[in-house]
Amino acid sequence: MDDEPEEGSRGEPVDRAEASVPDDPALERWLAELRTDSAARSRARVASLRVHAAEEATVTGVLTDLLERAATVVVTLTSGRRHRGRVLVVGPDAVVLTVGAREWLLTRLGAVASVRVVGGDPVHGEGVPTTAASFGRILAAAAHPGEWLRASVGGEAVGGEVVAVSEQVAVVRLDNGDLSYLNLEAVEEVTLSSVR
């Protein structure tokens, strides 16, 4: 007889779990309140973790996290110029983006006003640089004679063919044949292209 299901007042089977909770509106309100409080505490914990992560974020960390995701970004510079691409290298003071077919942007982190992620979830922004090389060293390693270079220096754009690059100076032959010696300490951004 113990194996037979219990029957309710109308003869239908009764679930024992349901039978153990009395039909009490006050109890139901209290249980609903507990579920709501628990959900609120859970949301507060998640929000607290996100705030903590945001407090530790750096521009370097954000860019490194986005590099790991291979995310498309829009970088707005303090000059107001915008560049869309993917992060390739993050240094202690610079970032390299691929912005087109055989075209790259190197800019100083100090010139980055904002980074917009095209789709995707938030990042923690706690990543570390992918190279120890500075802006000047990255440019010296990347720019080869004969390539085309456009630099923004003090609000002016200078473009021409790369003649030579050191960690401090880039020598560029302008369209009219003149040579321009760019002080890399003053350069905010450089676009490099293997084709003009």
C-alpha beads as a LAMMPS data file, in Angstrom:
LAMMPS data file: protein, C-alpha beads

196 atoms
195 bonds

1 atom types
1 bond types

-500.0 500.0 xlo xhi
-500.0 500.0 ylo yhi
-500.0 500.0 zlo zhi

Masses

1 110.0

Atoms # bond

1 1 1 0.000 0.000 0.000
2 1 1 2.940 2.344 0.598
3 1 1 3.721 2.318 -3.138
4 1 1 0.367 3.770 -4.104
5 1 1 0.316 7.540 -4.790
6 1 1 -1.510 9.768 -2.355
7 1 1 -4.811 11.111 -3.535
8 1 1 -6.166 14.596 -3.049
9 1 1 -9.716 15.535 -2.074
10 1 1 -10.889 15.014 -5.674
11 1 1 -9.136 11.685 -6.106
12 1 1 -6.199 12.918 -8.307
13 1 1 -2.590 12.041 -7.365
14 1 1 -0.771 14.625 -5.224
15 1 1 2.947 15.406 -5.568
16 1 1 4.515 14.973 -2.089
17 1 1 6.834 17.969 -2.635
18 1 1 3.833 20.179 -3.352
19 1 1 1.931 18.668 -0.465
20 1 1 4.708 19.649 1.964
21 1 1 4.236 23.391 1.150
22 1 1 0.965 24.643 2.567
23 1 1 -1.223 26.864 0.420
24 1 1 -0.415 29.989 2.426
25 1 1 -0.343 33.425 0.718
26 1 1 1.934 34.882 3.420
27 1 1 4.442 32.051 2.955
28 1 1 4.281 32.397 -0.821
29 1 1 4.997 36.165 -0.539
30 1 1 7.943 35.470 1.759
31 1 1 9.381 32.815 -0.605
32 1 1 8.988 35.204 -3.561
33 1 1 10.764 37.908 -1.555
34 1 1 13.609 35.490 -0.756
35 1 1 14.005 34.624 -4.449
36 1 1 14.015 38.338 -5.353
37 1 1 16.585 39.149 -2.632
38 1 1 18.785 36.267 -3.765
39 1 1 18.639 37.420 -7.398
40 1 1 19.415 41.011 -6.338
41 1 1 22.416 39.854 -4.274
42 1 1 23.667 37.832 -7.227
43 1 1 23.336 40.834 -9.563
44 1 1 25.103 43.045 -7.004
45 1 1 28.029 40.562 -6.784
46 1 1 28.386 40.522 -10.577
47 1 1 28.174 44.328 -10.724
48 1 1 30.787 44.610 -7.971
49 1 1 33.174 42.338 -9.877
50 1 1 32.663 44.389 -13.036
51 1 1 33.296 47.665 -11.183
52 1 1 36.459 46.215 -9.641
53 1 1 37.669 45.069 -13.056
54 1 1 36.915 48.509 -14.526
55 1 1 38.867 50.165 -11.703
56 1 1 41.963 48.142 -12.658
57 1 1 41.638 48.729 -16.428
58 1 1 44.282 50.566 -18.454
59 1 1 44.316 51.625 -22.114
60 1 1 47.213 49.209 -22.626
61 1 1 45.181 46.437 -20.999
62 1 1 42.075 47.168 -23.062
63 1 1 44.063 47.136 -26.312
64 1 1 45.863 43.916 -25.344
65 1 1 42.563 42.210 -24.486
66 1 1 41.140 43.326 -27.838
67 1 1 44.235 42.025 -29.638
68 1 1 43.652 38.601 -28.036
69 1 1 40.063 38.640 -29.313
70 1 1 41.111 39.789 -32.802
71 1 1 38.340 42.374 -32.412
72 1 1 37.708 45.175 -34.864
73 1 1 38.125 48.528 -33.112
74 1 1 37.708 52.208 -33.855
75 1 1 40.460 54.259 -32.235
76 1 1 39.761 57.973 -31.841
77 1 1 42.814 60.129 -31.278
78 1 1 43.013 63.367 -29.303
79 1 1 43.321 65.150 -32.661
80 1 1 39.831 63.892 -33.556
81 1 1 41.039 61.500 -36.261
82 1 1 39.480 58.029 -36.250
83 1 1 41.056 54.786 -37.416
84 1 1 39.278 51.444 -37.818
85 1 1 41.246 48.213 -37.730
86 1 1 42.587 45.364 -35.653
87 1 1 45.199 45.589 -32.922
88 1 1 48.483 43.898 -33.903
89 1 1 51.042 45.045 -31.326
90 1 1 50.793 46.858 -27.986
91 1 1 53.912 48.476 -26.577
92 1 1 54.461 50.441 -23.368
93 1 1 53.761 53.733 -25.165
94 1 1 52.337 52.743 -28.569
95 1 1 49.848 50.576 -30.424
96 1 1 49.928 49.204 -33.987
97 1 1 46.700 48.608 -35.912
98 1 1 46.193 47.022 -39.298
99 1 1 43.972 49.542 -41.081
100 1 1 43.963 48.257 -44.634
101 1 1 45.574 45.910 -47.097
102 1 1 49.307 46.311 -46.428
103 1 1 48.651 49.456 -44.373
104 1 1 49.376 49.925 -40.685
105 1 1 48.887 52.660 -38.122
106 1 1 51.355 53.269 -35.288
107 1 1 50.160 55.742 -32.672
108 1 1 51.206 56.804 -29.218
109 1 1 48.994 55.588 -26.376
110 1 1 48.980 59.163 -25.060
111 1 1 47.236 60.236 -28.278
112 1 1 44.436 57.657 -27.890
113 1 1 41.267 59.399 -26.709
114 1 1 38.951 56.372 -26.939
115 1 1 38.701 52.828 -28.209
116 1 1 35.350 51.620 -29.499
117 1 1 34.742 47.904 -29.902
118 1 1 32.740 46.908 -32.944
119 1 1 30.430 44.303 -31.374
120 1 1 31.469 41.834 -28.691
121 1 1 31.481 41.700 -24.912
122 1 1 33.307 44.043 -22.524
123 1 1 36.978 43.374 -21.729
124 1 1 38.655 43.596 -18.326
125 1 1 41.472 45.809 -19.568
126 1 1 44.137 44.218 -17.397
127 1 1 46.384 42.866 -20.180
128 1 1 50.067 43.726 -20.434
129 1 1 52.016 45.029 -23.470
130 1 1 52.912 42.433 -26.085
131 1 1 56.326 44.028 -26.643
132 1 1 58.782 46.079 -24.607
133 1 1 59.655 48.134 -27.691
134 1 1 58.858 51.850 -27.595
135 1 1 57.166 53.926 -30.324
136 1 1 60.537 54.811 -31.907
137 1 1 61.852 51.242 -31.841
138 1 1 58.646 49.844 -33.333
139 1 1 58.769 52.389 -36.169
140 1 1 62.500 51.811 -36.779
141 1 1 61.853 48.060 -37.047
142 1 1 58.763 48.382 -39.258
143 1 1 59.598 51.209 -41.704
144 1 1 61.804 50.135 -44.604
145 1 1 63.381 52.388 -47.235
146 1 1 61.077 52.866 -50.204
147 1 1 57.866 52.402 -48.219
148 1 1 55.373 55.224 -47.924
149 1 1 54.974 56.992 -44.588
150 1 1 52.520 59.654 -43.440
151 1 1 53.096 61.226 -40.033
152 1 1 51.080 63.650 -37.924
153 1 1 53.381 66.110 -36.224
154 1 1 52.009 69.083 -34.313
155 1 1 48.742 69.099 -36.249
156 1 1 50.506 68.890 -39.628
157 1 1 50.577 65.841 -41.907
158 1 1 53.887 64.991 -43.569
159 1 1 54.026 62.233 -46.160
160 1 1 56.640 60.747 -48.378
161 1 1 58.985 57.882 -49.114
162 1 1 61.016 56.440 -46.241
163 1 1 64.733 57.071 -46.643
164 1 1 65.880 55.963 -43.179
165 1 1 64.492 55.609 -39.654
166 1 1 66.246 55.510 -36.285
167 1 1 64.623 55.384 -32.862
168 1 1 64.544 59.191 -32.770
169 1 1 64.430 60.471 -36.364
170 1 1 62.602 59.455 -39.536
171 1 1 63.979 60.750 -42.831
172 1 1 61.279 61.092 -45.478
173 1 1 61.617 62.219 -49.106
174 1 1 58.651 64.475 -49.926
175 1 1 56.898 64.495 -53.315
176 1 1 58.907 67.568 -54.397
177 1 1 62.192 65.781 -53.618
178 1 1 62.943 67.642 -50.373
179 1 1 64.059 65.636 -47.332
180 1 1 62.133 66.010 -44.093
181 1 1 63.704 64.915 -40.788
182 1 1 60.929 64.059 -38.351
183 1 1 61.549 64.211 -34.608
184 1 1 59.817 61.010 -33.505
185 1 1 59.375 62.375 -29.988
186 1 1 56.936 64.897 -31.493
187 1 1 55.116 62.471 -33.812
188 1 1 51.627 61.440 -32.633
189 1 1 50.827 58.859 -35.283
190 1 1 52.328 57.269 -38.369
191 1 1 50.658 55.397 -41.200
192 1 1 52.935 52.990 -43.048
193 1 1 52.151 51.414 -46.373
194 1 1 54.101 49.141 -48.640
195 1 1 52.172 50.674 -51.559
196 1 1 51.391 54.313 -52.126

Bonds

1 1 1 2
2 1 2 3
3 1 3 4
4 1 4 5
5 1 5 6
6 1 6 7
7 1 7 8
8 1 8 9
9 1 9 10
10 1 10 11
11 1 11 12
12 1 12 13
13 1 13 14
14 1 14 15
15 1 15 16
16 1 16 17
17 1 17 18
18 1 18 19
19 1 19 20
20 1 20 21
21 1 21 22
22 1 22 23
23 1 23 24
24 1 24 25
25 1 25 26
26 1 26 27
27 1 27 28
28 1 28 29
29 1 29 30
30 1 30 31
31 1 31 32
32 1 32 33
33 1 33 34
34 1 34 35
35 1 35 36
36 1 36 37
37 1 37 38
38 1 38 39
39 1 39 40
40 1 40 41
41 1 41 42
42 1 42 43
43 1 43 44
44 1 44 45
45 1 45 46
46 1 46 47
47 1 47 48
48 1 48 49
49 1 49 50
50 1 50 51
51 1 51 52
52 1 52 53
53 1 53 54
54 1 54 55
55 1 55 56
56 1 56 57
57 1 57 58
58 1 58 59
59 1 59 60
60 1 60 61
61 1 61 62
62 1 62 63
63 1 63 64
64 1 64 65
65 1 65 66
66 1 66 67
67 1 67 68
68 1 68 69
69 1 69 70
70 1 70 71
71 1 71 72
72 1 72 73
73 1 73 74
74 1 74 75
75 1 75 76
76 1 76 77
77 1 77 78
78 1 78 79
79 1 79 80
80 1 80 81
81 1 81 82
82 1 82 83
83 1 83 84
84 1 84 85
85 1 85 86
86 1 86 87
87 1 87 88
88 1 88 89
89 1 89 90
90 1 90 91
91 1 91 92
92 1 92 93
93 1 93 94
94 1 94 95
95 1 95 96
96 1 96 97
97 1 97 98
98 1 98 99
99 1 99 100
100 1 100 101
101 1 101 102
102 1 102 103
103 1 103 104
104 1 104 105
105 1 105 106
106 1 106 107
107 1 107 108
108 1 108 109
109 1 109 110
110 1 110 111
111 1 111 112
112 1 112 113
113 1 113 114
114 1 114 115
115 1 115 116
116 1 116 117
117 1 117 118
118 1 118 119
119 1 119 120
120 1 120 121
121 1 121 122
122 1 122 123
123 1 123 124
124 1 124 125
125 1 125 126
126 1 126 127
127 1 127 128
128 1 128 129
129 1 129 130
130 1 130 131
131 1 131 132
132 1 132 133
133 1 133 134
134 1 134 135
135 1 135 136
136 1 136 137
137 1 137 138
138 1 138 139
139 1 139 140
140 1 140 141
141 1 141 142
142 1 142 143
143 1 143 144
144 1 144 145
145 1 145 146
146 1 146 147
147 1 147 148
148 1 148 149
149 1 149 150
150 1 150 151
151 1 151 152
152 1 152 153
153 1 153 154
154 1 154 155
155 1 155 156
156 1 156 157
157 1 157 158
158 1 158 159
159 1 159 160
160 1 160 161
161 1 161 162
162 1 162 163
163 1 163 164
164 1 164 165
165 1 165 166
166 1 166 167
167 1 167 168
168 1 168 169
169 1 169 170
170 1 170 171
171 1 171 172
172 1 172 173
173 1 173 174
174 1 174 175
175 1 175 176
176 1 176 177
177 1 177 178
178 1 178 179
179 1 179 180
180 1 180 181
181 1 181 182
182 1 182 183
183 1 183 184
184 1 184 185
185 1 185 186
186 1 186 187
187 1 187 188
188 1 188 189
189 1 189 190
190 1 190 191
191 1 191 192
192 1 192 193
193 1 193 194
194 1 194 195
195 1 195 196
